[in-house]
Amino acid sequence: VQIALPWVNQLIGQALPSDLFGNPALLVLLVGVAVVVGLLAGSYPAIFLSGFQPIAVLKGELQTGTRGVILRNGLVVLQFTISIMLIVGTFVVYRQVDFMQSKRLGFDTEQVVVVENAFRLQDKREAFQQALRSSPDVLLASGANAMPGEAVGGVMFQPKGAGSENMTGRAMVIDHDYLETMGMRLLEGRSFAREFPTDTLAAIINEAAARDFGFENPIGQQIVRADDGRVYTIVGVVENFHFQSLHHSISALVMLKTGSAAGHFVGFIPIRFKAGKTEEILAFLESTWREFAPDSPLKYSFLDEKFAAFYTAEKQTGRIFAVFTGLAIFVACLGLFGLAAFMAQKRTREIGIRKVLGATVANVSALLSKDFVKLVLVANLIALPAAWFAMSQWLQGFAYRAEIGWWIFALAGGLALVIALLTVSSQAVQAALANPVDSLRYE
């Protein structure tokens, strides 16, 4: 445990305590588990063997009956059921993580660095943004009171003249060039522009807001902000984008121009820069920040890394699934290997007779393997529906999720079958290659 603990902590993203001997309750529990498991493991064969008649044992007439067979087969089925469920779980988790990372978000996260404490600039913000644009490595720079992935405030809006019926939405305050900096796509209308001073009373909405407002032709429509009664004219409709992680569905969003809502400040400055210029842009950003806010440290992040961090828990879940799948398969193969060796030993004379009568190595291997194939198939019948239900429930935590394809279950079941056959084949081939003369003299 002490050796593996650093690796386990890294795997699960936690810092588990390492002082095992400083926890008396844990030590008592571990000793208790060892004693109970030891007694259970030892008592079964002890009780089982004590029930044999000595004369029958000495005459070699011992019969184990069907109870032992049922128990052995049941344990194999149980082990492979768990293994198959974990294999399915691993495939589904990794497929969902890949889906989340590859799904189009509605904006471009690459080559975007975000200044996260722009409020420190106070009235120097616009001059700071202008200074950033002077760099040949900076393509665009803008500002906002929130960024995708950050908390976006809830605001009540309603279409003008819609009575008292309000619609709960979310609102962002953005500066010029924000849509362009973020790589968002306008479906209708225009974005905020410096040549339109009236944009302080303009709004850009997303597709979800247009749908919720009931606007078929949103451009030129007016909406009222419920808390202060301000009326905004819609000048643009932006393609739906994920301003939250894929755990949440896209809801209505209204984007207002900076200076249009009292109490809102620009706390974030997204900067799109040229590819391959990361070091240069960070050095320039640091020096420019010291010029405008010498008394405050610069805080920044990369947009792609921030969104990747949303799915850290899912990535850890995938790694944990993979590790425990490997352990479960290893334990199942140990049990299967032991059972195969036991069955091969029990049928030693039968195998010798079959070989004398002309059975080939392939015939004998198939004879010994078919019973284990049946067990794995039974495990598949139990595991696959259970795995489908469990992973379907897990995927309910995502508003956008990958489909659980039938191929996942086919691959998981086939993989378990191949692993079982490889495990059994070593014993089966060894028994099939044995000299039939020695086999007939067995016992």
matplotlib code that plots the C-alpha trace (Angstrom):
import matplotlib.pyplot as plt

x = [0.0, 2.8, 4.5, 1.4, -0.2, 1.5, 0.3, -3.2, -3.4, -2.5, -5.0, -8.0, -6.9, -7.0, -4.5, -5.2, -3.5, -0.4, -0.1, -1.6, -0.1, -1.3, -5.0, -5.9, -9.4, -8.1, -5.5, -8.3, -10.4, -7.6, -6.7, -10.4, -10.8, -7.8, -9.1, -12.7, -11.5, -9.0, -11.6, -14.1, -11.5, -10.2, -13.5, -15.1, -12.5, -12.1, -15.8, -16.1, -13.1, -14.3, -17.5, -15.7, -15.8, -12.2, -12.8, -14.1, -11.1, -8.7, -10.4, -10.4, -14.2, -14.5, -17.3, -17.6, -21.2, -22.9, -22.7, -19.0, -19.5, -22.3, -20.2, -17.2, -19.1, -21.1, -17.9, -16.5, -19.7, -19.7, -16.1, -16.6, -19.9, -18.0, -15.2, -17.5, -19.5, -16.2, -15.0, -18.3, -18.0, -14.5, -15.5, -18.5, -16.6, -13.7, -16.2, -18.1, -14.9, -13.8, -17.3, -17.1, -13.6, -14.4, -17.9, -18.2, -18.8, -19.9, -16.7, -13.0, -10.9, -7.6, -5.0, -7.1, -5.6, -7.9, -6.9, -9.0, -8.5, -9.1, -11.1, -7.8, -7.2, -10.2, -10.5, -7.3, -9.0, -9.7, -6.2, -4.8, -6.8, -5.6, -2.0, -2.5, -3.8, -0.5, 1.3, 1.7, 1.1, -2.3, -5.2, -8.0, -8.7, -12.0, -13.7, -16.6, -18.0, -18.0, -16.5, -17.8, -17.2, -17.7, -20.9, -23.3, -25.8, -29.5, -31.6, -35.3, -36.3, -39.5, -40.6, -41.9, -45.6, -45.8, -47.6, -46.3, -45.0, -41.2, -38.7, -35.8, -32.6, -28.9, -27.1, -23.5, -21.9, -19.4, -17.2, -16.6, -15.0, -16.0, -17.8, -15.0, -12.3, -14.2, -14.8, -18.6, -20.8, -23.6, -26.6, -28.5, -27.8, -24.5, -22.3, -21.7, -19.7, -17.9, -19.8, -23.1, -23.1, -26.7, -25.5, -25.6, -29.3, -28.8, -28.8, -27.5, -29.3, -28.6, -30.8, -32.3, -33.4, -35.0, -36.9, -38.0, -39.1, -41.1, -39.4, -39.5, -37.7, -35.7, -33.8, -35.4, -37.5, -37.4, -37.0, -37.5, -35.2, -37.5, -35.3, -34.8, -37.3, -34.6, -35.6, -33.1, -33.3, -32.1, -29.4, -28.0, -28.6, -25.5, -25.3, -25.9, -22.7, -21.9, -21.2, -21.3, -19.9, -21.7, -23.3, -25.8, -28.1, -27.8, -30.3, -31.4, -28.7, -28.8, -25.6, -25.4, -22.9, -20.4, -21.7, -25.3, -25.9, -25.0, -23.1, -21.5, -17.7, -15.4, -13.5, -12.1, -10.1, -9.9, -7.0, -6.7, -3.1, -1.2, -0.5, 3.0, 3.4, 2.5, 5.8, 5.9, 2.4, 2.8, 5.9, 4.2, 1.1, 3.2, 5.2, 2.0, 0.2, 3.1, 2.8, -0.9, -1.3, 2.1, 0.7, -1.4, -0.2, -1.4, -3.8, -4.5, -5.6, -5.9, -9.4, -8.8, -7.2, -10.1, -12.7, -10.5, -10.5, -14.3, -14.0, -11.2, -13.6, -14.7, -11.1, -10.3, -13.4, -12.2, -8.7, -10.2, -12.5, -9.5, -7.4, -10.1, -11.1, -7.5, -7.6, -11.0, -9.9, -6.6, -8.5, -11.1, -8.3, -6.6, -9.8, -10.4, -6.8, -7.2, -10.5, -9.2, -6.2, -8.6, -10.9, -8.0, -6.7, -10.1, -10.5, -6.9, -8.0, -10.8, -8.4, -6.0, -8.8, -10.0, -6.5, -6.1, -9.3, -8.0, -8.8, -6.5, -5.1, -7.7, -10.5, -9.3, -8.7, -12.2, -13.6, -12.0, -12.7, -16.4, -17.6, -15.8, -17.2, -20.7, -19.9, -18.6, -21.7, -23.9, -21.8, -22.4, -26.2, -26.1, -23.5, -24.5, -28.0, -26.8, -23.9, -26.3, -28.6, -25.8, -24.0, -27.3, -27.9, -24.4, -24.9, -28.0, -25.7, -24.8, -27.1, -25.1, -23.9, -22.5, -24.7, -24.0, -23.4, -24.1, -20.5, -19.4, -21.3, -20.2, -16.6, -16.7, -18.3, -15.9, -12.9, -14.0, -14.5, -11.0, -9.4, -11.1, -10.1, -6.5, -6.5, -8.0, -6.0, -2.7, -4.1, -6.2, -3.2, -1.0, -3.5, -4.1, -0.3, 0.2, 1.3, -1.9, 0.0, 0.8, -2.8, -4.2, -1.9, -3.1, -4.2]
y = [0.0, 2.4, 1.8, 2.1, 5.0, 7.9, 6.2, 5.6, 9.3, 10.4, 8.0, 9.2, 12.8, 12.7, 12.8, 9.7, 9.6, 7.3, 6.9, 3.4, 2.6, 5.8, 4.8, 2.1, 1.7, 0.9, -1.6, -3.4, -3.5, -4.9, -7.6, -8.4, -8.8, -11.1, -13.3, -13.5, -14.2, -16.7, -18.6, -18.6, -19.7, -22.5, -23.7, -24.6, -27.2, -28.4, -29.0, -30.4, -32.9, -33.9, -35.2, -37.9, -41.5, -42.7, -46.1, -44.4, -42.1, -45.0, -47.0, -44.0, -44.0, -40.4, -38.5, -34.7, -34.5, -31.7, -29.1, -28.5, -28.2, -25.6, -23.6, -23.6, -22.7, -20.1, -18.4, -18.4, -16.8, -14.2, -13.2, -12.9, -11.0, -8.4, -8.3, -7.9, -5.1, -3.3, -3.7, -2.2, 0.6, 1.4, 1.6, 3.8, 6.2, 6.7, 7.1, 9.8, 11.6, 11.5, 12.7, 15.7, 16.7, 16.4, 18.0, 21.4, 23.9, 26.8, 28.6, 28.0, 27.3, 27.0, 29.9, 31.9, 33.1, 34.8, 37.5, 36.6, 39.6, 42.4, 44.3, 45.3, 47.6, 49.7, 52.6, 51.5, 48.4, 49.8, 51.3, 47.9, 46.1, 48.7, 48.1, 44.3, 44.8, 46.6, 43.3, 41.5, 38.2, 39.3, 38.7, 40.0, 41.1, 41.9, 41.9, 40.4, 40.0, 36.2, 33.6, 30.2, 27.9, 30.7, 31.5, 33.5, 35.6, 34.8, 37.7, 38.0, 39.2, 39.3, 40.4, 43.9, 44.0, 40.4, 41.4, 40.1, 36.9, 36.8, 34.5, 33.4, 33.7, 34.4, 37.6, 38.3, 41.8, 41.8, 44.3, 44.9, 42.0, 39.4, 37.1, 37.3, 36.8, 33.7, 32.3, 32.4, 32.3, 34.9, 33.4, 36.7, 40.3, 41.8, 42.0, 45.1, 47.7, 50.9, 52.8, 52.2, 54.2, 53.1, 49.5, 50.3, 49.5, 46.6, 42.9, 39.8, 36.5, 32.9, 30.4, 29.1, 32.6, 33.3, 30.0, 30.8, 34.3, 32.9, 35.1, 33.8, 36.9, 38.1, 41.1, 44.3, 42.8, 44.4, 42.7, 44.2, 43.6, 42.9, 44.3, 47.8, 48.1, 48.8, 48.0, 46.4, 45.9, 42.6, 43.2, 39.7, 36.0, 33.9, 30.1, 28.2, 27.7, 25.9, 28.5, 25.6, 22.1, 19.3, 18.3, 21.1, 21.8, 25.2, 27.7, 31.1, 33.8, 37.5, 39.3, 43.0, 45.7, 46.9, 50.1, 49.1, 47.5, 49.3, 47.2, 44.9, 45.1, 43.5, 40.9, 38.9, 39.8, 37.0, 37.3, 35.3, 34.9, 33.4, 29.7, 28.8, 32.1, 31.0, 32.0, 35.3, 36.3, 35.4, 37.5, 40.4, 40.0, 40.0, 43.2, 45.0, 44.1, 45.4, 48.7, 49.1, 47.3, 47.2, 46.5, 43.5, 40.0, 38.9, 35.9, 34.2, 30.8, 29.1, 28.5, 25.0, 23.9, 25.3, 23.3, 20.2, 20.5, 20.3, 16.6, 15.7, 13.6, 11.6, 11.0, 9.8, 7.6, 6.1, 5.4, 3.8, 1.7, 0.6, -0.3, -2.3, -4.0, -5.3, -6.4, -8.1, -9.9, -11.0, -12.5, -14.1, -15.7, -17.0, -18.8, -20.0, -21.3, -23.2, -24.7, -25.7, -27.4, -29.2, -30.4, -31.5, -33.6, -35.1, -36.2, -37.5, -41.1, -40.0, -37.9, -40.9, -43.1, -40.6, -40.2, -43.9, -44.0, -41.3, -37.9, -35.1, -32.3, -30.0, -32.4, -32.7, -29.0, -28.2, -30.9, -29.1, -25.6, -25.9, -26.0, -22.8, -21.1, -21.9, -20.3, -17.1, -17.0, -17.2, -14.4, -12.3, -12.9, -11.5, -8.8, -7.1, -6.0, -5.0, -3.0, -1.3, -0.2, 1.0, 3.0, 4.5, 5.8, 7.2, 9.0, 10.7, 13.1, 14.6, 16.8, 15.8, 12.2, 9.6, 6.7, 3.3, 1.4, -2.3, -2.9, -2.0, -5.0, -7.3, -6.2, -6.6, -10.1, -11.2, -9.9, -11.8, -15.0, -14.7, -14.0, -17.1, -19.3, -18.1, -18.9, -22.4, -23.3, -23.7, -26.4, -27.9, -28.2, -29.5, -32.3, -33.1, -33.5, -35.8, -39.4, -41.5, -44.4, -42.3, -41.0, -44.6, -45.5, -42.4, -43.2]
z = [0.0, 0.9, -2.4, -4.5, -2.7, -4.7, -8.0, -6.6, -5.5, -9.0, -10.5, -8.4, -8.0, -4.2, -1.4, 0.7, 4.1, 4.2, 8.0, 8.2, 11.6, 13.1, 12.7, 15.3, 13.9, 10.4, 11.8, 13.8, 10.6, 8.5, 11.0, 11.4, 7.6, 7.4, 10.3, 8.9, 5.3, 6.5, 8.6, 5.7, 3.2, 5.5, 6.9, 3.6, 2.5, 6.1, 6.5, 3.0, 3.5, 7.0, 5.4, 3.3, 4.3, 4.9, 3.3, 0.1, -0.1, 0.3, -2.4, -4.8, -5.0, -3.9, -5.7, -5.2, -6.4, -8.2, -5.5, -6.0, -9.8, -9.4, -6.9, -9.2, -12.3, -10.5, -9.3, -12.8, -14.2, -11.4, -12.1, -15.8, -15.3, -13.3, -15.8, -18.8, -17.1, -16.3, -20.0, -21.2, -18.6, -19.7, -23.4, -22.6, -20.4, -22.9, -25.7, -23.8, -22.9, -26.6, -27.6, -25.2, -26.3, -30.0, -30.0, -31.6, -28.8, -31.0, -30.6, -31.1, -28.0, -29.7, -29.5, -27.0, -23.7, -21.3, -18.8, -15.7, -13.5, -16.0, -13.4, -11.8, -14.8, -13.9, -16.3, -18.2, -19.7, -23.1, -23.4, -22.3, -25.0, -27.6, -26.5, -27.0, -30.5, -31.4, -31.2, -34.6, -32.8, -31.5, -34.0, -31.9, -28.3, -26.6, -23.2, -21.3, -17.8, -18.2, -20.4, -21.5, -18.6, -16.0, -14.1, -16.3, -14.4, -14.6, -15.8, -16.6, -20.1, -21.9, -25.4, -25.4, -25.1, -23.8, -20.6, -17.3, -18.6, -18.1, -19.5, -17.3, -19.3, -18.9, -19.8, -20.7, -21.2, -24.1, -25.8, -29.5, -31.4, -28.8, -31.2, -33.7, -31.0, -29.8, -33.3, -32.8, -35.9, -36.5, -38.1, -38.6, -38.2, -37.0, -34.0, -31.9, -33.8, -32.9, -35.6, -33.9, -30.6, -30.0, -29.4, -25.7, -26.1, -28.5, -27.8, -29.5, -28.6, -29.2, -31.1, -27.8, -26.8, -30.2, -29.8, -26.2, -27.1, -30.0, -32.6, -36.1, -37.4, -34.4, -36.0, -34.9, -32.2, -28.8, -25.4, -21.9, -19.0, -16.0, -13.2, -14.6, -17.5, -20.1, -23.7, -26.0, -29.8, -31.1, -33.8, -34.1, -33.6, -32.8, -33.2, -30.0, -28.1, -24.9, -22.3, -19.8, -19.9, -21.8, -18.5, -19.1, -22.1, -23.9, -22.5, -23.6, -23.6, -24.2, -24.9, -24.1, -25.0, -22.4, -20.8, -21.2, -17.8, -14.6, -12.1, -14.7, -15.2, -17.6, -15.7, -18.6, -21.7, -24.3, -26.7, -29.9, -31.1, -34.0, -33.8, -32.6, -30.8, -27.3, -25.6, -27.4, -26.6, -22.9, -22.6, -24.3, -22.1, -19.0, -20.0, -21.1, -17.9, -15.7, -17.6, -16.9, -13.5, -11.9, -8.4, -9.4, -10.5, -13.9, -13.8, -17.1, -18.5, -21.9, -23.0, -24.4, -21.1, -19.1, -21.0, -20.9, -17.1, -17.0, -17.8, -15.4, -13.3, -16.3, -17.4, -13.9, -14.0, -17.3, -15.8, -12.7, -14.8, -16.9, -13.9, -12.1, -15.4, -15.7, -12.1, -12.5, -15.6, -14.0, -11.0, -13.3, -15.3, -12.2, -11.2, -14.7, -15.0, -11.8, -12.8, -16.2, -14.5, -12.1, -14.9, -17.1, -14.1, -13.5, -17.1, -17.5, -18.2, -20.5, -22.5, -22.8, -24.1, -26.6, -28.0, -28.3, -30.3, -32.7, -31.1, -32.3, -30.1, -31.6, -30.6, -27.0, -26.7, -28.0, -25.5, -22.5, -23.7, -24.7, -21.1, -20.2, -23.4, -22.1, -18.8, -20.4, -22.7, -19.6, -18.0, -21.2, -20.9, -17.4, -17.8, -21.0, -20.0, -16.5, -18.1, -20.5, -17.7, -15.4, -18.1, -19.4, -15.9, -15.8, -19.1, -17.8, -16.1, -19.5, -21.5, -24.6, -24.7, -27.0, -28.1, -26.6, -29.8, -30.1, -31.1, -27.6, -26.2, -29.0, -28.5, -24.7, -24.9, -27.6, -25.7, -22.6, -24.6, -26.2, -22.8, -21.4, -24.4, -24.1, -20.4, -20.8, -23.9, -22.1, -19.9, -22.7, -25.1, -22.3, -21.5, -25.2, -25.8, -22.8, -23.6, -23.6, -22.1, -19.0, -19.0, -18.9, -16.0, -14.1, -10.5]

ax = plt.figure().add_subplot(projection="3d")
ax.plot(x, y, z, "-o")
ax.set_aspect("equal")
plt.show()
